[in-house]
């Protein structure tokens, strides 16, 4: 038998080798040929679509860390937050103790219309249990979201009501917001936090500015901390709100596409004097476009820590099945000619992703002196000729180290195990009516609500019940921060997301330095003008 099989194998090998050599296949034909061989000759039945997907992923990994492929489901998850809306039932929720708890309903949304209340527990959707069955959050979302006009029957448990309540909700378009906080930080300083750059972000920022101007805003803190980016157009539109017409915002260059310059084509927002942009190591891409443009044009000061360093432009190439390739087609440069992309080795994605950890271990988050720039990458701002560097992120004008003064392993465990959120949820459930009556406005809550000693003891008792032993020294270290976060989470539940930042920002050293700087006209002028050098 072996004597019969061996010549056949040799013949087949010789044939395919000769065929491939004779044809001198181009790369694309070669890939198709390989897939055809696998599907026709492999020992078991194969999934051709899966093989093709994995081949695409492998190809892109040889290029750069930001050229990626996403299947249809992943593509929807990526694009929904940037598009500004999706269809669903209109609730903000969290999952604690394997239970879906409504934090708040979208104003005018489908859930509010049928009577869903903050604090309700959603037990099931269309007769499928979604609480108490350890369902992944992604699967929960699939059951609550759906086409506009479709219906979903949900069963809800409500405190004080003995039996579950049934609701039939008609799904509708639900707006998603990229501006998560807007408030007056002082009598003349406004604050806007932008969490991503999506289709609706410029309009949201414009509305937030108009709102703050009515409240007396003269100067602005634009918070881009932890903002991973988004659409280039959204970034250029927002940067243009603070620049003069025709001033350069960013330009791109690539091998196969022409260089493109993005200049401000609109009139700037009037009445905004001093401008501070806050950033950290997770501010990337579009955040770096905005902060880099403000710095290079000497329009505003950047406060915080060196940004991520993503200066590659991705162009989407969609497929008919809903999948998508995001291919790097160019690099972007700030007005002074800085490429902000940090160095990378093609194909070494793990090392690239670990670069933030390397920065931390090198002491960069604690001291600006640990950051060293290549002098060949030195540039100067366009008006006041201040030195700035390319080669890896935007270096702020005012560096702010990480604050670890309240950190302890006790604090870490209380947050990591969800104890803090669970305590706040329980407190809200038991005291919602009283809190609404005593603190009818966000302002009154922020100014007068205090976290009492019995509340802190309740948090400690709950942590102990969950296996976190109390430690008096660590509790003393972390208690001031825990008190602030308890108040912030309760305030968010009573009012809105903006309330959380209004209270929690007191613990953010970058925010505090930004507020101090923008409130000091003399220091601001010295840092941004020629005599600051």
PEBEL-V151832 format. One record per backbone hydrogen bond with DSSP energy under -0.5 kcal/mol. CO is the residue of the C=O (numbers start at 0). NH is the residue of the N-H. E is the energy in kcal/mol with one decimal. If there is no record, write none. Layout:
co->CO nh->NH e->E
co->CO nh->NH e->E
This chain:
co->0 nh->4 e->-2.2
co->1 nh->5 e->-2.5
co->2 nh->6 e->-0.7
co->3 nh->7 e->-0.8
co->4 nh->8 e->-2.2
co->5 nh->9 e->-2.4
co->6 nh->10 e->-2.6
co->7 nh->11 e->-2.4
co->8 nh->12 e->-2.7
co->9 nh->13 e->-2.5
co->10 nh->14 e->-2.3
co->11 nh->15 e->-2.6
co->12 nh->16 e->-2.3
co->13 nh->17 e->-2.5
co->14 nh->18 e->-2.7
co->15 nh->19 e->-2.6
co->16 nh->20 e->-2.2
co->17 nh->21 e->-2.9
co->18 nh->22 e->-2.6
co->19 nh->23 e->-1.4
co->19 nh->24 e->-0.8
co->25 nh->29 e->-2.6
co->26 nh->30 e->-2.2
co->27 nh->31 e->-1.9
co->28 nh->32 e->-2.4
co->29 nh->33 e->-2.4
co->30 nh->34 e->-2.3
co->31 nh->35 e->-2.1
co->32 nh->36 e->-2.3
co->33 nh->37 e->-2.4
co->34 nh->38 e->-2.4
co->35 nh->39 e->-1.8
co->36 nh->40 e->-2.5
co->37 nh->41 e->-2.0
co->45 nh->47 e->-0.9
co->46 nh->50 e->-2.1
co->47 nh->51 e->-2.3
co->48 nh->52 e->-2.4
co->49 nh->53 e->-2.5
co->50 nh->54 e->-2.0
co->51 nh->55 e->-2.2
co->52 nh->56 e->-2.4
co->53 nh->57 e->-2.3
co->54 nh->58 e->-2.3
co->55 nh->59 e->-2.4
co->56 nh->60 e->-1.7
co->57 nh->61 e->-0.6
co->58 nh->61 e->-1.2
co->59 nh->62 e->-1.8
co->59 nh->63 e->-0.8
co->63 nh->66 e->-1.0
co->65 nh->67 e->-0.7
co->67 nh->325 e->-3.0
co->69 nh->323 e->-2.4
co->70 nh->74 e->-2.7
co->71 nh->75 e->-2.0
co->72 nh->76 e->-1.9
co->73 nh->77 e->-1.9
co->74 nh->78 e->-2.4
co->75 nh->79 e->-2.3
co->76 nh->80 e->-0.6
co->78 nh->82 e->-1.9
co->79 nh->83 e->-1.0
co->79 nh->84 e->-0.6
co->81 nh->198 e->-3.8
co->83 nh->175 e->-2.4
co->85 nh->87 e->-0.5
co->85 nh->173 e->-4.8
co->86 nh->145 e->-1.6
co->87 nh->171 e->-2.2
co->88 nh->110 e->-1.9
co->89 nh->105 e->-2.4
co->91 nh->102 e->-3.2
co->91 nh->103 e->-1.5
co->93 nh->95 e->-0.6
co->93 nh->100 e->-2.7
co->95 nh->98 e->-1.2
co->97 nh->131 e->-3.4
co->98 nh->95 e->-2.0
co->98 nh->100 e->-0.7
co->99 nh->121 e->-2.2
co->100 nh->93 e->-2.0
co->101 nh->118 e->-3.1
co->103 nh->91 e->-3.2
co->105 nh->108 e->-2.8
co->108 nh->112 e->-1.9
co->109 nh->113 e->-1.2
co->110 nh->114 e->-0.9
co->110 nh->115 e->-2.4
co->111 nh->114 e->-0.6
co->116 nh->119 e->-2.0
co->119 nh->101 e->-2.9
co->119 nh->121 e->-0.5
co->120 nh->122 e->-0.7
co->120 nh->156 e->-2.9
co->121 nh->99 e->-0.6
co->122 nh->129 e->-2.5
co->122 nh->130 e->-1.6
co->123 nh->154 e->-1.6
co->124 nh->127 e->-1.4
co->126 nh->128 e->-0.6
co->127 nh->124 e->-2.3
co->135 nh->138 e->-0.6
co->135 nh->139 e->-1.9
co->136 nh->140 e->-2.4
co->137 nh->141 e->-1.6
co->138 nh->142 e->-1.4
co->139 nh->143 e->-1.5
co->140 nh->144 e->-2.8
co->146 nh->149 e->-2.0
co->149 nh->170 e->-3.1
co->151 nh->153 e->-0.6
co->151 nh->168 e->-2.6
co->152 nh->125 e->-3.8
co->153 nh->166 e->-2.6
co->154 nh->122 e->-3.2
co->154 nh->123 e->-1.1
co->155 nh->164 e->-3.2
co->156 nh->120 e->-2.7
co->157 nh->160 e->-2.2
co->159 nh->161 e->-0.5
co->164 nh->155 e->-2.9
co->166 nh->153 e->-2.5
co->166 nh->168 e->-0.6
co->168 nh->151 e->-2.3
co->168 nh->170 e->-0.7
co->170 nh->148 e->-2.4
co->171 nh->87 e->-2.4
co->172 nh->174 e->-0.5
co->173 nh->85 e->-1.7
co->177 nh->179 e->-0.8
co->177 nh->194 e->-3.3
co->177 nh->195 e->-0.6
co->180 nh->192 e->-2.4
co->182 nh->184 e->-0.7
co->182 nh->190 e->-2.2
co->187 nh->189 e->-0.6
co->187 nh->217 e->-3.5
co->187 nh->218 e->-2.3
co->188 nh->184 e->-2.1
co->188 nh->185 e->-1.5
co->189 nh->220 e->-2.5
co->190 nh->182 e->-2.0
co->191 nh->193 e->-0.5
co->191 nh->222 e->-3.2
co->192 nh->179 e->-1.5
co->192 nh->180 e->-1.0
co->192 nh->194 e->-0.5
co->194 nh->227 e->-0.5
co->195 nh->197 e->-0.7
co->196 nh->230 e->-3.1
co->197 nh->200 e->-0.8
co->199 nh->203 e->-2.3
co->200 nh->204 e->-3.0
co->201 nh->205 e->-2.5
co->202 nh->206 e->-2.3
co->203 nh->207 e->-2.4
co->204 nh->208 e->-2.6
co->205 nh->209 e->-2.2
co->206 nh->210 e->-2.3
co->207 nh->211 e->-2.3
co->208 nh->212 e->-2.5
co->209 nh->213 e->-1.6
co->210 nh->214 e->-0.7
co->211 nh->214 e->-0.7
co->211 nh->216 e->-2.1
co->212 nh->215 e->-1.6
co->217 nh->272 e->-3.4
co->218 nh->189 e->-3.0
co->219 nh->221 e->-0.6
co->219 nh->275 e->-2.3
co->220 nh->191 e->-2.3
co->220 nh->222 e->-0.7
co->221 nh->223 e->-0.7
co->221 nh->277 e->-2.1
co->222 nh->193 e->-2.4
co->223 nh->226 e->-1.7
co->225 nh->227 e->-0.8
co->226 nh->283 e->-2.6
co->228 nh->196 e->-2.1
co->230 nh->234 e->-1.6
co->231 nh->235 e->-2.4
co->232 nh->236 e->-2.3
co->233 nh->237 e->-2.0
co->234 nh->238 e->-2.7
co->235 nh->239 e->-2.0
co->236 nh->240 e->-0.6
co->237 nh->240 e->-1.1
co->238 nh->241 e->-1.8
co->238 nh->242 e->-0.5
co->240 nh->268 e->-3.4
co->243 nh->246 e->-1.8
co->246 nh->263 e->-2.3
co->248 nh->334 e->-0.5
co->249 nh->261 e->-2.9
co->250 nh->332 e->-3.3
co->251 nh->259 e->-1.7
co->252 nh->330 e->-2.7
co->256 nh->253 e->-0.8
co->259 nh->251 e->-2.5
co->260 nh->262 e->-0.7
co->261 nh->248 e->-3.0
co->261 nh->249 e->-1.3
co->263 nh->245 e->-3.7
co->268 nh->271 e->-0.6
co->270 nh->272 e->-0.6
co->273 nh->219 e->-2.3
co->274 nh->300 e->-2.2
co->275 nh->221 e->-2.8
co->276 nh->302 e->-2.9
co->277 nh->223 e->-2.6
co->278 nh->304 e->-1.3
co->279 nh->282 e->-1.9
co->281 nh->283 e->-0.5
co->282 nh->307 e->-2.5
co->283 nh->286 e->-2.4
co->284 nh->287 e->-0.7
co->284 nh->288 e->-1.7
co->285 nh->289 e->-2.1
co->286 nh->290 e->-2.5
co->287 nh->291 e->-2.1
co->288 nh->292 e->-2.1
co->289 nh->293 e->-2.3
co->290 nh->294 e->-2.0
co->291 nh->295 e->-2.9
co->292 nh->296 e->-2.2
co->293 nh->298 e->-2.3
co->293 nh->299 e->-1.6
co->294 nh->297 e->-1.3
co->295 nh->381 e->-3.0
co->300 nh->276 e->-2.7
co->301 nh->396 e->-1.8
co->301 nh->397 e->-1.8
co->302 nh->278 e->-2.2
co->303 nh->399 e->-2.2
co->308 nh->310 e->-0.7
co->308 nh->341 e->-2.5
co->310 nh->331 e->-2.3
co->311 nh->313 e->-0.5
co->312 nh->328 e->-2.6
co->312 nh->329 e->-1.1
co->314 nh->326 e->-2.3
co->316 nh->324 e->-2.0
co->318 nh->321 e->-2.2
co->322 nh->318 e->-2.6
co->323 nh->69 e->-2.5
co->324 nh->316 e->-3.1
co->324 nh->326 e->-0.7
co->325 nh->67 e->-1.8
co->326 nh->314 e->-2.9
co->329 nh->312 e->-3.2
co->330 nh->252 e->-2.4
co->331 nh->339 e->-0.7
co->332 nh->250 e->-2.2
co->333 nh->336 e->-2.5
co->337 nh->333 e->-2.4
co->337 nh->339 e->-0.6
co->338 nh->390 e->-2.6
co->339 nh->392 e->-2.5
co->343 nh->345 e->-0.5
co->344 nh->347 e->-2.5
co->346 nh->348 e->-0.9
co->347 nh->351 e->-1.5
co->348 nh->352 e->-2.6
co->349 nh->353 e->-1.4
co->351 nh->354 e->-1.3
co->353 nh->357 e->-2.2
co->354 nh->358 e->-2.2
co->355 nh->359 e->-2.1
co->356 nh->360 e->-2.7
co->357 nh->361 e->-1.7
co->358 nh->363 e->-2.4
co->359 nh->362 e->-1.6
co->362 nh->365 e->-1.2
co->362 nh->366 e->-1.6
co->364 nh->401 e->-2.3
co->366 nh->369 e->-1.1
co->367 nh->370 e->-1.7
co->369 nh->371 e->-0.5
co->372 nh->374 e->-0.5
co->373 nh->376 e->-2.3
co->374 nh->377 e->-1.5
co->376 nh->389 e->-1.6
co->378 nh->387 e->-2.6
co->380 nh->384 e->-0.9
co->385 nh->380 e->-2.4
co->387 nh->378 e->-3.4
co->390 nh->342 e->-0.5
co->392 nh->394 e->-0.6
co->393 nh->306 e->-1.6
co->393 nh->395 e->-0.5
co->397 nh->303 e->-2.4
co->401 nh->403 e->-0.7
co->403 nh->406 e->-1.3
co->407 nh->411 e->-2.5
co->408 nh->412 e->-2.4
co->409 nh->413 e->-2.3
co->410 nh->414 e->-1.9
co->411 nh->415 e->-3.1
co->412 nh->416 e->-2.2
co->413 nh->418 e->-1.2
co->413 nh->419 e->-1.5
co->414 nh->417 e->-1.6
co->417 nh->421 e->-2.2
co->418 nh->422 e->-2.8
co->419 nh->423 e->-2.1
co->420 nh->424 e->-2.6
co->421 nh->425 e->-2.4
co->422 nh->426 e->-2.5
co->423 nh->427 e->-2.5
co->424 nh->428 e->-2.3
co->425 nh->429 e->-1.9
co->426 nh->430 e->-1.4
co->427 nh->431 e->-1.4
co->430 nh->434 e->-2.8
co->431 nh->435 e->-2.6
co->432 nh->436 e->-2.0
co->433 nh->437 e->-2.7
co->434 nh->438 e->-2.7
co->440 nh->444 e->-2.1
co->441 nh->445 e->-2.9
co->442 nh->446 e->-2.0
co->443 nh->447 e->-2.2
co->444 nh->448 e->-2.1
co->449 nh->451 e->-0.8
co->451 nh->455 e->-2.1
co->452 nh->456 e->-2.6
co->453 nh->457 e->-2.1
co->454 nh->458 e->-2.0
co->455 nh->459 e->-2.3
co->456 nh->460 e->-2.7
co->457 nh->461 e->-2.2
co->458 nh->462 e->-2.2
co->459 nh->463 e->-2.3
co->460 nh->464 e->-2.2
co->461 nh->465 e->-1.3
co->462 nh->467 e->-2.9
co->463 nh->466 e->-1.7
co->466 nh->468 e->-0.8
co->470 nh->474 e->-2.9
co->471 nh->475 e->-2.2
co->472 nh->476 e->-1.6
co->473 nh->477 e->-2.2
co->474 nh->478 e->-2.2
co->477 nh->481 e->-2.5
co->478 nh->482 e->-2.6
co->479 nh->483 e->-1.6
co->480 nh->484 e->-2.4
co->481 nh->485 e->-2.4
co->482 nh->486 e->-2.1
co->483 nh->487 e->-2.5
co->484 nh->488 e->-2.6
co->485 nh->489 e->-2.1
co->486 nh->490 e->-2.5
co->487 nh->491 e->-2.3
co->488 nh->492 e->-1.9
co->489 nh->493 e->-2.0
co->490 nh->494 e->-2.5
co->495 nh->498 e->-1.1
co->495 nh->499 e->-0.8
co->496 nh->499 e->-0.7
co->496 nh->500 e->-1.2
co->497 nh->501 e->-2.2
co->498 nh->502 e->-1.6
co->499 nh->503 e->-3.4
co->500 nh->504 e->-2.1
co->502 nh->505 e->-1.2
co->503 nh->506 e->-2.3
co->504 nh->507 e->-1.6
co->506 nh->508 e->-0.8
co->507 nh->511 e->-2.3
co->508 nh->512 e->-2.3
co->509 nh->513 e->-2.3
co->510 nh->514 e->-2.6
co->511 nh->515 e->-2.2
co->512 nh->516 e->-2.8
co->513 nh->517 e->-2.7
co->514 nh->518 e->-1.3
co->516 nh->519 e->-1.5
co->518 nh->520 e->-0.6
co->519 nh->523 e->-2.4
co->520 nh->524 e->-2.3
co->521 nh->525 e->-2.3
co->522 nh->526 e->-2.1
co->523 nh->527 e->-1.6
co->524 nh->528 e->-2.1
co->528 nh->531 e->-2.0
co->529 nh->532 e->-1.9
